[in-house]
Amino acid sequence: MAGNVKVISDADFKGEVLDNATPTLVDFWATWCAPCRAIAPVVEDLASEYKGKINFVKMDVDENQGAPSQFGVRGIPTLILFKDGKPVDQVVGNVPKDHLVALLKQVI
């Protein structure tokens, strides 16, 4: 786990995201991706701010192809917000923090 953001794999995805009663933001990323590294501290801050309300997980798309292909991840970083096992909304790229806050407010 990187701080408040849990690192998951395809094997964990169903239990951590789809079967989770708490809304979950999934950060699809890769180690070589500069925008992914740039947005990571913002996601970490939000994970602290929304602790207990929203779960935050990240998945390396190079090590896990199942979930990213299932949900149409073509560019990274892609952040998909799930509620009740279904995608609610998503953003692609390094977006400002207030954009992510607006995304999260849809489910709380």
Backbone as CSV, one residue per row, in Angstrom:
resi,resn,N_x,N_y,N_z,CA_x,CA_y,CA_z,C_x,C_y,C_z
1,MET,0.849,-1.190,0.000,0.000,0.000,0.000,0.883,1.237,0.000
2,ALA,0.551,2.184,-0.846,1.272,3.450,-0.893,0.477,4.469,-0.081
3,GLY,0.755,4.587,1.204,-0.011,5.503,2.045,-1.446,5.028,2.181
4,ASN,-2.389,5.865,1.737,-3.810,5.536,1.835,-4.359,4.906,0.566
5,VAL,-3.509,4.723,-0.431,-3.937,4.146,-1.711,-3.407,2.719,-1.780
6,LYS,-4.326,1.762,-1.860,-3.943,0.352,-1.887,-3.610,-0.088,-3.304
7,VAL,-2.517,-0.810,-3.450,-2.131,-1.356,-4.753,-2.851,-2.692,-4.932
8,ILE,-3.579,-2.836,-6.045,-4.326,-4.071,-6.288,-3.917,-4.685,-7.625
9,SER,-4.345,-5.932,-7.822,-4.076,-6.657,-9.070,-5.406,-7.112,-9.661
10,ASP,-5.328,-7.721,-10.842,-6.541,-8.279,-11.449,-7.219,-9.260,-10.496
11,ALA,-6.423,-10.031,-9.757,-6.965,-11.036,-8.834,-7.769,-10.393,-7.704
12,ASP,-7.383,-9.181,-7.292,-8.077,-8.476,-6.191,-9.249,-7.642,-6.675
13,PHE,-9.312,-7.358,-7.968,-10.216,-6.328,-8.481,-11.676,-6.554,-8.096
14,LYS,-12.156,-7.765,-8.281,-13.565,-8.036,-7.980,-13.882,-7.747,-6.517
15,GLY,-13.068,-8.270,-5.621,-13.315,-8.072,-4.190,-13.103,-6.642,-3.722
16,GLU,-12.053,-5.998,-4.226,-11.711,-4.646,-3.777,-12.601,-3.567,-4.392
17,VAL,-13.085,-3.817,-5.618,-13.811,-2.770,-6.341,-15.261,-3.159,-6.618
18,LEU,-15.466,-4.247,-7.340,-16.815,-4.586,-7.800,-17.738,-5.047,-6.675
19,ASP,-17.203,-5.791,-5.710,-18.032,-6.293,-4.613,-17.978,-5.410,-3.377
20,ASN,-17.331,-4.260,-3.471,-17.151,-3.380,-2.324,-18.353,-2.443,-2.184
21,ALA,-18.922,-2.376,-0.986,-20.074,-1.504,-0.752,-19.672,-0.023,-0.734
22,THR,-18.412,0.253,-0.462,-17.921,1.632,-0.436,-17.508,2.057,-1.845
23,PRO,-17.887,3.270,-2.266,-17.419,3.747,-3.575,-15.892,3.678,-3.652
24,THR,-15.372,3.369,-4.823,-13.936,3.164,-4.989,-13.433,3.898,-6.222
25,LEU,-12.327,4.636,-6.053,-11.655,5.275,-7.182,-10.459,4.413,-7.548
26,VAL,-10.436,3.955,-8.794,-9.326,3.133,-9.281,-8.432,3.991,-10.169
27,ASP,-7.151,4.042,-9.816,-6.147,4.766,-10.585,-5.373,3.740,-11.415
28,PHE,-5.662,3.715,-12.727,-4.928,2.834,-13.640,-3.687,3.600,-14.090
29,TRP,-2.503,3.036,-13.861,-1.258,3.761,-14.082,-0.148,2.812,-14.524
30,ALA,1.036,3.349,-14.780,2.234,2.563,-15.067,3.449,3.323,-14.537
31,THR,4.489,2.590,-14.176,5.681,3.203,-13.579,6.379,4.177,-14.522
32,TRP,6.326,3.922,-15.834,7.015,4.758,-16.815,6.237,6.010,-17.207
33,CYS,5.029,6.149,-16.711,4.114,7.218,-17.134,4.298,8.468,-16.266
34,ALA,4.872,9.536,-16.858,5.113,10.774,-16.103,3.822,11.422,-15.584
35,PRO,2.751,11.540,-16.404,1.510,12.111,-15.867,0.931,11.265,-14.710
36,CYS,1.150,9.946,-14.755,0.691,9.074,-13.663,1.423,9.427,-12.367
37,ARG,2.725,9.628,-12.477,3.518,9.991,-11.294,3.129,11.379,-10.793
38,ALA,2.765,12.265,-11.716,2.386,13.632,-11.341,1.059,13.666,-10.588
39,ILE,0.113,12.823,-10.966,-1.202,12.849,-10.321,-1.230,12.018,-9.031
40,ALA,-0.264,11.128,-8.860,-0.256,10.236,-7.686,-0.333,10.978,-6.345
41,PRO,0.431,12.067,-6.135,0.321,12.767,-4.838,-1.059,13.391,-4.618
42,VAL,-1.711,13.813,-5.695,-3.066,14.376,-5.594,-4.039,13.281,-5.154
43,VAL,-3.926,12.110,-5.773,-4.785,10.975,-5.410,-4.525,10.590,-3.952
44,GLU,-3.273,10.605,-3.546,-2.906,10.290,-2.159,-3.544,11.290,-1.185
45,ASP,-3.491,12.585,-1.520,-4.119,13.615,-0.677,-5.622,13.377,-0.558
46,LEU,-6.258,13.077,-1.682,-7.706,12.834,-1.672,-8.047,11.584,-0.858
47,ALA,-7.181,10.590,-0.927,-7.411,9.369,-0.148,-7.414,9.687,1.345
48,SER,-6.561,10.620,1.758,-6.559,11.044,3.165,-7.831,11.828,3.502
49,GLU,-8.190,12.750,2.626,-9.353,13.608,2.855,-10.666,12.821,2.881
50,TYR,-10.773,11.792,2.057,-12.030,11.042,1.927,-11.971,9.668,2.604
51,LYS,-11.000,9.490,3.485,-10.830,8.210,4.184,-12.145,7.832,4.887
52,GLY,-12.571,6.587,4.682,-13.818,6.124,5.291,-15.045,6.369,4.433
53,LYS,-14.936,7.266,3.447,-16.067,7.571,2.562,-15.887,6.931,1.194
54,ILE,-14.634,6.959,0.714,-14.303,6.427,-0.606,-12.997,5.647,-0.480
55,ASN,-12.956,4.471,-1.088,-11.711,3.697,-1.138,-10.907,4.155,-2.345
56,PHE,-9.590,4.119,-2.204,-8.684,4.495,-3.287,-7.733,3.351,-3.541
57,VAL,-7.695,2.893,-4.796,-6.787,1.802,-5.174,-6.087,2.186,-6.466
58,LYS,-4.933,1.566,-6.696,-4.225,1.792,-7.960,-3.801,0.468,-8.541
59,MET,-3.811,0.422,-9.873,-3.479,-0.807,-10.581,-2.501,-0.498,-11.705
60,ASP,-1.378,-1.212,-11.711,-0.365,-1.076,-12.758,-0.867,-1.806,-14.012
61,VAL,-1.071,-1.050,-15.094,-1.635,-1.643,-16.314,-0.647,-2.551,-17.042
62,ASP,0.649,-2.414,-16.749,1.631,-3.306,-17.367,1.596,-4.693,-16.734
63,GLU,1.259,-4.752,-15.455,1.224,-6.026,-14.739,-0.163,-6.666,-14.739
64,ASN,-1.193,-5.888,-15.060,-2.574,-6.368,-15.024,-3.300,-5.879,-16.268
65,GLN,-3.710,-6.820,-17.129,-4.421,-6.414,-18.338,-5.928,-6.653,-18.273
66,GLY,-6.377,-7.509,-17.360,-7.790,-7.892,-17.311,-8.728,-6.732,-17.054
67,ALA,-8.616,-6.114,-15.889,-9.521,-5.014,-15.525,-9.369,-3.818,-16.461
68,PRO,-8.138,-3.398,-16.790,-8.038,-2.257,-17.712,-8.730,-2.510,-19.055
69,SER,-8.594,-3.710,-19.613,-9.259,-3.963,-20.897,-10.772,-4.102,-20.710
70,GLN,-11.194,-4.677,-19.592,-12.634,-4.824,-19.320,-13.333,-3.463,-19.266
71,PHE,-12.628,-2.458,-18.750,-13.241,-1.136,-18.595,-12.735,-0.117,-19.614
72,GLY,-12.121,-0.607,-20.696,-11.775,0.244,-21.827,-10.683,1.271,-21.560
73,VAL,-9.741,0.949,-20.690,-8.645,1.878,-20.413,-7.704,1.881,-21.610
74,ARG,-7.600,3.041,-22.263,-6.744,3.165,-23.436,-5.567,4.101,-23.185
75,GLY,-5.783,5.114,-22.365,-4.723,6.055,-22.023,-4.546,6.067,-20.517
76,ILE,-3.351,6.408,-20.069,-3.140,6.488,-18.626,-2.506,7.836,-18.280
77,PRO,-2.729,8.346,-17.090,-3.567,7.716,-16.078,-5.053,7.804,-16.442
78,THR,-5.778,6.741,-16.135,-7.233,6.746,-16.192,-7.720,6.477,-14.780
79,LEU,-8.581,7.346,-14.283,-9.169,7.162,-12.960,-10.654,6.902,-13.152
80,ILE,-11.111,5.750,-12.681,-12.521,5.382,-12.819,-13.124,5.274,-11.430
81,LEU,-14.253,5.933,-11.246,-14.974,5.905,-9.984,-16.077,4.857,-10.070
82,PHE,-16.066,3.922,-9.125,-17.058,2.851,-9.077,-17.971,3.033,-7.871
83,LYS,-19.245,2.726,-8.059,-20.203,2.671,-6.949,-21.124,1.488,-7.218
84,ASP,-21.325,0.672,-6.200,-22.166,-0.524,-6.325,-21.688,-1.416,-7.474
85,GLY,-20.367,-1.499,-7.651,-19.787,-2.390,-8.647,-19.851,-1.916,-10.076
86,LYS,-20.320,-0.677,-10.277,-20.446,-0.155,-11.640,-19.685,1.154,-11.781
87,PRO,-19.076,1.381,-12.963,-18.391,2.654,-13.176,-19.395,3.804,-13.215
88,VAL,-19.118,4.859,-12.465,-19.980,6.036,-12.410,-19.458,7.107,-13.357
89,ASP,-18.143,7.296,-13.338,-17.527,8.342,-14.162,-16.035,8.050,-14.254
90,GLN,-15.357,8.725,-15.172,-13.911,8.544,-15.280,-13.261,9.793,-15.837
91,VAL,-11.973,9.931,-15.549,-11.162,10.994,-16.134,-9.886,10.357,-16.678
92,VAL,-9.357,10.953,-17.734,-8.113,10.470,-18.326,-7.127,11.629,-18.323
93,GLY,-5.917,11.348,-17.885,-4.867,12.362,-17.879,-4.666,12.975,-16.511
94,ASN,-3.671,13.835,-16.439,-3.331,14.511,-15.195,-4.237,15.734,-15.068
95,VAL,-5.326,15.591,-14.344,-6.312,16.668,-14.214,-6.111,17.385,-12.872
96,PRO,-6.596,18.621,-12.761,-6.463,19.356,-11.496,-7.241,18.692,-10.363
97,LYS,-6.797,18.944,-9.132,-7.426,18.346,-7.956,-8.926,18.659,-7.888
98,ASP,-9.311,19.900,-8.198,-10.733,20.257,-8.099,-11.591,19.451,-9.068
99,HIS,-11.005,19.033,-10.177,-11.717,18.169,-11.141,-12.001,16.803,-10.498
100,LEU,-11.012,16.278,-9.770,-11.195,14.993,-9.084,-12.178,15.116,-7.923
101,VAL,-12.143,16.238,-7.223,-13.090,16.466,-6.120,-14.517,16.452,-6.654
102,ALA,-14.742,17.119,-7.785,-16.085,17.130,-8.404,-16.512,15.709,-8.773
103,LEU,-15.577,14.915,-9.270,-15.847,13.520,-9.612,-16.299,12.753,-8.360
104,LEU,-15.549,12.904,-7.277,-15.837,12.169,-6.047,-17.163,12.583,-5.413
105,LYS,-17.520,13.842,-5.559,-18.767,14.327,-4.931,-20.014,13.701,-5.530
106,GLN,-19.867,13.041,-6.669,-21.006,12.356,-7.278,-21.493,11.172,-6.448
107,VAL,-20.625,10.629,-5.598,-20.986,9.394,-4.895,-21.070,9.547,-3.380
108,ILE,-20.878,10.767,-2.865,-20.989,10.934,-1.404,-22.054,11.961,-1.041
